[in-house]
Amino acid sequence: MGKSSERREHRGAVQATVAAEPAISGLIPLYRPYLGGREKEYVNQCIDSTWISSRGTFVERFERAFAQQIDAPYATTVCNGTVALHLALEALGLEPGDEVIVPTLTYVASANAVVHAGAKPVFVDSLESTWQMDPADVRRKIGPRTKAIMVVHLYGHPCPMDELLGLCAEFGLRMIEDCAEAFGTLYKGTHVGNFGDFATFSFFGNKTITTGEGGMVVSRNRELIDAAYHLKTQAVSPDREYWHDVVGYNYRMTNICAAIGLAQLENASAVLKKKRQIAAWYREGLHGLPLRMLDEEPETTNSFWMCSLVVDDACHRQPLRDWLMAANIETRPLFYPCHTLPHFKTDETLPVAESLSIRGINVPSFPALTQENVISVCGAVKSYFKSLPQ
Ligand SMILES: Cc1ncc(COP(=O)(O)O)c(C=O)c1O
């Protein structure tokens, strides 16, 4: 049950619009999952049927529907996006001393997973234009121990895949795509996750589709997805009970989570459409201010997981966040670059990522945001800059 699934025709009933929800005590939160579909109904089916663990029909249904949605051949569910990365790296057979190139500007899980797999993350700088990993710095960091590049499509924007795939081909490297933040993101018309040896997704509560906690491992390669499936299920033999041939894991997703995921997928197109609308409202509302929004490069589709901006001058980042909080608007800073965190600390400077990190803010981006909400956020940002002495 729940084995890697092949693509099949399946489309759930797509809801046309995302309904607005009442604000929580006046606060405009950074994120709130949209649960306006059949989530409750499907979860109740799990409870009524008693199939609440990782056996149950929703697991396989969710895997099939997900693979179909992103046009990938094989997908297998896991219990979060971090273990998805760990599983993918282990299934690639990394060995101690192997190096994996990782963007420094990412959520810490990307780099931690490399350590979990026994390898060493080597950090690279970002592009100022798109905030994604810089292929020129990747080239500089490739060495004799480099085994793979972990591409992270950050905040919903795709990485420059032509250049990165070119480097993998030139140096014989594996590629893992961390698509945790990139459900709905396209590069030259292809959904991200279809370029590397493996791709991983996260379904944490603030992701474009959620299962509460959850993740997916995707591959175009049958042998690789089978290896990942084997490891995620305690490396149990498919035809000999309680026979395990290597150290495996229990990284399985529950039927309840998969039930939520399937319901989420049925509304995914409407949610993605609404996120583009929200980004357009922000683009219009923030125009002309001393800041820049992470937008969309030609030939890419940004899924706008989190609408994000960098202020021109870093000295305004925290005061602006405080100003917004005082106006009941929740925001989030960009990630600290991993190479500055205590457990990864190096002496090197990765100037673009460091500068983006100290200037960056994620603004409210949840699917049920209304135009009035976005106008309020943009109005508060404007009033902050107006309040400054001229
Ligand atoms: C880029 C990135 N990678 C990995 C993860 C890990 O996913 P999870 O929180 O589901 O373990 C996240 C989660 O937020 C993420 O943003």
The ligand as a Gaussian input file, in Angstrom:
#p B3LYP/6-31G(d) Opt

LIG

0 1
 C       13.490000      24.943000       1.429000
 C       12.969000      23.964000       2.438000
 N       13.511000      22.740000       2.497000
 C       13.070000      21.822000       3.361000
 C       12.046000      22.094000       4.235000
 C       11.652000      21.049000       5.239000
 O       10.334000      20.678000       5.176000
 P        9.557000      20.179000       6.496000
 O        9.357000      21.365000       7.364000
 O        8.299000      19.605000       5.952000
 O       10.418000      19.153000       7.140000
 C       11.432000      23.336000       4.196000
 C       10.316000      23.630000       5.124000
 O        9.872000      24.644000       5.396000
 C       11.920000      24.319000       3.294000
 O       11.394000      25.539000       3.246000

